[in-house]
């Protein structure tokens, strides 16, 4: 059963130094043609996989709110025409502080959007310049105020730590400022330096002074302690929320459930197949215009892969993997299936197996990737 959809808007006014997502500069791009292709992709997909209603719709990018008012209104109309929503749907738009006008906010509100996710990253203006962001801290305060005045209550911001030249004191100050915004959800990610980015090229030349693994671990512990102190539950490795404001959409991924992915470079998981769309705009649109779904890659997930994914995705959640749910889903006992791996990881104090659940310890959260990799290839 498919209850979630992701839609990708690849356009950005500016590309950040750390970004490797499928993004293109907005200027001179065929935006209207892309939105038409996106509309057709939804139509073709839902003709093949009809669904009654969705519990979560997430529009990401790129910067979805880089669309002008007319384009944004037409895009929202397209979503609402094709995607039927449940009565308690979570309908999220990503946005950058500073480019979300009051007019655009009202368009989103009128279209049924009820959650706004802002890419803040840091409140240090000098660091914002160094990482290639165009907004400044003042833009965040103004945007949050406008978002609240438009009637949005479900607001999230992203923070990034372990930035070049970032200190523990600076990150602590950013957390302090973040809590003053009085919003119900925060995401905090460590900087990952990906190939084909400005930061990667600087790192290769020895010109990227990042804090290092020890400081990064201290920053992550600082996040966990501060969030708990301020009443935010850590429900996933990088996500923290007030009760009832956990991201339904992200939980779709971590619960290893099916979802649609629409747009250039988008991924989907439907009926046992993981698919990825063409990333380049022309190739994506050419496929759509020729009446074909724009898949560049299609993989049928084997039962062994499904069980492994259930573990390393589910373990991202602080509540971990339910042993009884795993048995119902796969008719296998994870404690037997992964007996050796669980024994090793629990002896190293990275996992707990108790009260019917398998979940990361606090130490395990610090070494999450190492834990997740332990489950790859086990069931083959």
SVG drawing of the C-alpha trace seen along z (x, -y; Angstrom):
<svg xmlns="http://www.w3.org/2000/svg" viewBox="-10 -40 56 58">
<polyline fill="none" stroke="black" stroke-width="0.4" points="0.0,0.0 1.4,-3.4 0.8,-6.2 3.5,-8.7 4.8,-10.8 7.9,-12.8 8.1,-15.5 11.4,-17.0 11.9,-20.6 15.5,-20.8 15.8,-24.6 17.9,-26.8 18.9,-30.5 22.3,-29.4 24.1,-26.1 25.7,-25.6 29.3,-24.5 28.4,-21.2 25.4,-20.2 25.4,-17.2 21.6,-16.8 20.1,-16.9 20.0,-20.7 20.3,-23.3 20.6,-27.1 17.1,-28.5 18.0,-31.2 17.3,-30.2 15.9,-26.8 12.7,-25.4 10.7,-25.6 7.2,-25.7 8.0,-22.7 9.4,-20.8 6.2,-21.4 4.1,-20.1 6.3,-17.0 5.9,-16.5 2.1,-16.8 2.2,-14.1 4.4,-11.8 1.9,-11.9 -0.9,-11.2 0.9,-8.2 2.1,-6.8 -1.3,-6.9 -3.0,-5.4 -0.7,-2.4 -0.7,-2.4 -4.0,-3.9 -4.1,-4.8 -7.1,-5.9 -5.3,-8.6 -1.9,-9.6 -0.9,-10.3 2.2,-12.4 3.3,-14.5 6.8,-16.1 8.0,-18.6 11.8,-19.0 14.7,-20.1 16.5,-22.2 14.3,-25.0 10.6,-24.5 9.8,-28.0 12.2,-29.4 9.2,-29.0 7.5,-32.3 4.0,-32.9 2.2,-31.7 4.3,-28.7 3.9,-27.8 0.1,-28.1 0.0,-26.0 2.3,-23.4 0.1,-23.1 -3.0,-22.8 -1.3,-20.0 -0.5,-18.2 -4.0,-18.5 -5.5,-17.4 -3.6,-14.1 -2.8,-13.2 -5.7,-12.5 -5.0,-13.3 -6.1,-11.7 -7.9,-13.9 -4.8,-14.1 -2.2,-14.4 1.2,-15.9 1.9,-18.1 5.4,-19.6 7.3,-22.1 11.0,-22.8 12.1,-26.4 15.1,-28.7 14.9,-31.5 14.7,-34.8 13.0,-33.6 9.7,-32.6 7.5,-35.7 4.2,-36.3 2.4,-35.8 4.1,-32.4 3.2,-31.4 -0.4,-32.2 -0.4,-30.2 0.9,-27.2 -1.5,-27.7 -4.5,-27.9 -3.3,-24.7 -3.4,-22.7 0.3,-22.7 0.5,-22.3 4.3,-21.9 7.2,-24.1 10.8,-22.8 13.5,-25.5 17.2,-25.0 18.8,-27.2 22.1,-25.3 23.7,-27.8 22.9,-31.2 26.5,-32.4 26.5,-34.8 30.2,-34.3 29.8,-30.5 26.7,-31.0 28.9,-32.9 31.7,-30.2 29.3,-27.4 27.7,-29.3 24.3,-30.1 22.8,-33.4 20.5,-33.9 21.6,-35.4 20.3,-34.9 18.1,-37.9 16.3,-36.3 15.5,-33.2 13.8,-35.3 11.7,-37.2 10.7,-34.1 9.7,-32.1 7.6,-35.1 5.9,-35.3 5.4,-31.5 3.7,-31.6 1.6,-34.7 0.3,-32.8 -1.1,-30.2 1.5,-27.4 2.2,-25.6 4.2,-22.6 7.6,-24.1 11.0,-22.4 14.5,-23.7 17.7,-21.9 21.0,-22.6 24.4,-21.4 27.3,-20.9 31.0,-20.1 31.2,-23.0 34.6,-24.3 36.2,-26.3 33.1,-25.8 33.8,-25.6 31.9,-23.9 31.0,-27.4 29.7,-28.5 27.5,-25.4 26.2,-25.8 25.2,-29.4 23.4,-28.2 21.4,-25.7 20.6,-28.4 19.2,-30.6 17.3,-27.7 15.4,-27.0 14.4,-30.7 12.4,-30.3 9.7,-28.2 9.1,-25.6 8.2,-21.9 10.8,-20.1 14.6,-20.2 16.9,-18.2 20.6,-18.2 23.1,-16.7 26.9,-16.5 28.5,-17.8 29.2,-15.1 31.6,-16.1 30.4,-14.6 32.3,-14.2 31.6,-16.8 31.1,-19.6 33.0,-22.8 33.9,-21.5 35.2,-18.2 37.6,-20.0 38.8,-22.2 39.3,-19.1 41.4,-17.4 43.6,-20.5 44.0,-20.5 42.1,-23.8 39.0,-22.7 39.6,-23.1 36.8,-20.9 36.7,-20.3 37.5,-16.6 35.8,-13.4 36.3,-14.1 34.8,-17.5 32.0,-16.3 31.1,-13.6 31.1,-16.2 28.7,-18.4 26.4,-15.5 26.3,-14.7 25.7,-18.4 22.7,-18.2 21.2,-15.2 21.7,-16.7 20.3,-20.1 17.2,-18.6 16.4,-16.4 16.8,-19.3 14.4,-21.4 11.7,-18.7 12.4,-17.4 12.3,-13.6 15.0,-12.2 12.9,-9.9 15.6,-9.2 19.4,-9.7 19.2,-13.2 15.6,-14.3 14.0,-15.7 10.4,-16.7 7.8,-17.8 5.2,-15.0 3.0,-14.6 5.3,-16.6 7.5,-13.7 7.9,-13.8 5.4,-11.2 7.2,-11.4 10.7,-10.6 9.2,-7.7 7.9,-6.3 11.5,-5.7 12.7,-4.4 9.8,-2.1 10.8,-0.7 7.4,-1.4 6.4,-2.1 6.4,-5.6 6.1,-7.4 8.9,-9.6 8.1,-12.2 10.5,-14.5 14.0,-14.5 16.4,-12.4 13.6,-11.3 13.5,-7.7 10.5,-5.5 9.8,-2.2 6.6,-0.6 5.5,3.0 8.9,4.4 10.8,2.3 13.2,-0.6 13.4,-2.9 15.3,-6.1 14.4,-8.8 16.7,-10.4 18.4,-13.4 19.2,-15.7 16.1,-17.8 16.2,-17.2 16.4,-13.4 13.7,-13.4 11.3,-15.5 12.1,-13.6 11.0,-10.4 7.8,-11.9 7.0,-13.6 7.4,-10.3 4.8,-8.7 7.3,-6.7 7.9,-6.8 11.3,-8.4 13.2,-5.5 16.9,-5.3 17.3,-2.4 14.9,0.3 15.8,2.9 13.5,5.6 14.3,5.9 14.9,9.5 13.5,10.9 17.0,11.0 17.5,7.3 14.1,6.4 15.0,8.0 18.4,6.3 16.8,2.9 14.3,3.4 17.1,3.6 19.5,0.8 16.6,-1.6 14.6,-0.8 17.6,-1.1 17.8,-4.8 14.7,-5.3 15.4,-5.5 12.7,-3.0 14.5,-0.7 13.0,2.5 10.0,4.3 10.8,8.0 7.1,9.0 6.5,6.7 9.6,8.1 8.2,11.7 4.7,10.7 6.2,8.9 8.8,11.6 7.8,14.8 11.4,14.9 12.8,14.2 15.4,11.4 17.1,12.6 17.9,15.9 18.5,14.4 21.0,11.9 22.1,13.8 25.9,13.3 25.6,9.6 23.3,8.9 25.7,10.7 28.7,8.8 26.9,5.4 25.4,5.9 28.7,7.0 30.2,3.8 27.4,1.8 26.2,0.5 22.8,2.2 20.2,3.2 17.8,6.1 15.0,5.9 11.3,5.3 10.6,6.8 12.8,4.3 16.3,4.0 17.6,0.5 20.8,-1.6 22.4,-2.6 23.6,-6.2 27.1,-4.9 25.5,-3.2 24.0,-6.4 27.5,-7.9 28.6,-4.9 25.4,-4.4 26.9,-3.8 29.2,-1.1 26.1,0.6 24.1,0.4 26.8,1.9 26.9,5.0 23.6,6.1 24.5,5.8 24.9,9.0 24.0,11.2 20.9,12.8 22.4,13.6"/>
</svg>
